[in-house]
C-alpha cells in the first residue's frame, strides 16, 4: 500500500528589512520560528 506524502509549507516573509517570526513554546522554552504548517488533502 503506497504511503501518501506529508506536505509541509514554510515561508520567509520580509518587508523593509524586517522579518515575520512565530513565537512558540516547546518543552517550556520560548522559541522563534518561521511561519509554517501542514497541508491536508482535500
mmCIF file of the C-alpha atoms, coordinates in Angstrom:
data_MODEL
# 
_entry.id   MODEL 
# 
loop_
_atom_site.group_PDB 
_atom_site.id 
_atom_site.type_symbol 
_atom_site.label_atom_id 
_atom_site.label_alt_id 
_atom_site.label_comp_id 
_atom_site.label_asym_id 
_atom_site.label_entity_id 
_atom_site.label_seq_id 
_atom_site.pdbx_PDB_ins_code 
_atom_site.Cartn_x 
_atom_site.Cartn_y 
_atom_site.Cartn_z 
_atom_site.occupancy 
_atom_site.B_iso_or_equiv 
_atom_site.pdbx_formal_charge 
_atom_site.auth_seq_id 
_atom_site.auth_comp_id 
_atom_site.auth_asym_id 
_atom_site.auth_atom_id 
_atom_site.pdbx_PDB_model_num 
ATOM 1  C CA . UNK A 1 1  ? 0.000  0.000  0.000  1.00 0.00 ? 1  UNK A CA 1 
ATOM 2  C CA . UNK A 1 2  ? 1.636  3.299  -1.062 1.00 0.00 ? 2  UNK A CA 1 
ATOM 3  C CA . UNK A 1 3  ? 2.062  5.960  1.593  1.00 0.00 ? 3  UNK A CA 1 
ATOM 4  C CA . UNK A 1 4  ? 0.856  9.495  0.991  1.00 0.00 ? 4  UNK A CA 1 
ATOM 5  C CA . UNK A 1 5  ? 3.476  12.224 1.351  1.00 0.00 ? 5  UNK A CA 1 
ATOM 6  C CA . UNK A 1 6  ? 3.283  14.575 4.338  1.00 0.00 ? 6  UNK A CA 1 
ATOM 7  C CA . UNK A 1 7  ? 3.426  18.064 2.859  1.00 0.00 ? 7  UNK A CA 1 
ATOM 8  C CA . UNK A 1 8  ? 4.792  20.942 4.942  1.00 0.00 ? 8  UNK A CA 1 
ATOM 9  C CA . UNK A 1 9  ? 4.977  24.560 3.844  1.00 0.00 ? 9  UNK A CA 1 
ATOM 10 C CA . UNK A 1 10 ? 7.089  27.351 5.313  1.00 0.00 ? 10 UNK A CA 1 
ATOM 11 C CA . UNK A 1 11 ? 7.661  30.970 4.397  1.00 0.00 ? 11 UNK A CA 1 
ATOM 12 C CA . UNK A 1 12 ? 10.246 33.687 4.897  1.00 0.00 ? 12 UNK A CA 1 
ATOM 13 C CA . UNK A 1 13 ? 8.351  36.973 4.912  1.00 0.00 ? 13 UNK A CA 1 
ATOM 14 C CA . UNK A 1 14 ? 10.394 40.182 4.773  1.00 0.00 ? 14 UNK A CA 1 
ATOM 15 C CA . UNK A 1 15 ? 9.318  43.800 4.495  1.00 0.00 ? 15 UNK A CA 1 
ATOM 16 C CA . UNK A 1 16 ? 11.740 46.722 4.706  1.00 0.00 ? 16 UNK A CA 1 
ATOM 17 C CA . UNK A 1 17 ? 14.426 44.583 6.340  1.00 0.00 ? 17 UNK A CA 1 
ATOM 18 C CA . UNK A 1 18 ? 12.066 43.173 8.990  1.00 0.00 ? 18 UNK A CA 1 
ATOM 19 C CA . UNK A 1 19 ? 11.077 39.502 9.156  1.00 0.00 ? 19 UNK A CA 1 
ATOM 20 C CA . UNK A 1 20 ? 7.856  37.881 10.349 1.00 0.00 ? 20 UNK A CA 1 
ATOM 21 C CA . UNK A 1 21 ? 8.554  35.304 13.085 1.00 0.00 ? 21 UNK A CA 1 
ATOM 22 C CA . UNK A 1 22 ? 6.309  32.968 15.082 1.00 0.00 ? 22 UNK A CA 1 
ATOM 23 C CA . UNK A 1 23 ? 6.814  32.809 18.848 1.00 0.00 ? 23 UNK A CA 1 
ATOM 24 C CA . UNK A 1 24 ? 6.138  29.373 20.362 1.00 0.00 ? 24 UNK A CA 1 
ATOM 25 C CA . UNK A 1 25 ? 6.889  27.341 23.464 1.00 0.00 ? 25 UNK A CA 1 
ATOM 26 C CA . UNK A 1 26 ? 8.449  23.887 23.181 1.00 0.00 ? 26 UNK A CA 1 
ATOM 27 C CA . UNK A 1 27 ? 9.275  21.974 26.364 1.00 0.00 ? 27 UNK A CA 1 
ATOM 28 C CA . UNK A 1 28 ? 8.689  25.181 28.369 1.00 0.00 ? 28 UNK A CA 1 
ATOM 29 C CA . UNK A 1 29 ? 11.307 27.056 26.316 1.00 0.00 ? 29 UNK A CA 1 
ATOM 30 C CA . UNK A 1 30 ? 10.494 30.122 24.237 1.00 0.00 ? 30 UNK A CA 1 
ATOM 31 C CA . UNK A 1 31 ? 11.497 29.707 20.578 1.00 0.00 ? 31 UNK A CA 1 
ATOM 32 C CA . UNK A 1 32 ? 11.168 31.839 17.468 1.00 0.00 ? 32 UNK A CA 1 
ATOM 33 C CA . UNK A 1 33 ? 10.373 30.068 14.222 1.00 0.00 ? 33 UNK A CA 1 
ATOM 34 C CA . UNK A 1 34 ? 9.340  30.819 10.677 1.00 0.00 ? 34 UNK A CA 1 
ATOM 35 C CA . UNK A 1 35 ? 5.646  30.631 9.758  1.00 0.00 ? 35 UNK A CA 1 
ATOM 36 C CA . UNK A 1 36 ? 4.923  27.040 8.698  1.00 0.00 ? 36 UNK A CA 1 
ATOM 37 C CA . UNK A 1 37 ? 2.235  24.386 8.683  1.00 0.00 ? 37 UNK A CA 1 
ATOM 38 C CA . UNK A 1 38 ? 0.976  21.161 7.147  1.00 0.00 ? 38 UNK A CA 1 
ATOM 39 C CA . UNK A 1 39 ? -1.221 20.800 4.079  1.00 0.00 ? 39 UNK A CA 1 
ATOM 40 C CA . UNK A 1 40 ? -4.198 18.494 4.417  1.00 0.00 ? 40 UNK A CA 1 
ATOM 41 C CA . UNK A 1 41 ? -5.645 16.631 1.485  1.00 0.00 ? 41 UNK A CA 1 
ATOM 42 C CA . UNK A 1 42 ? -8.956 17.854 0.137  1.00 0.00 ? 42 UNK A CA 1 
# 
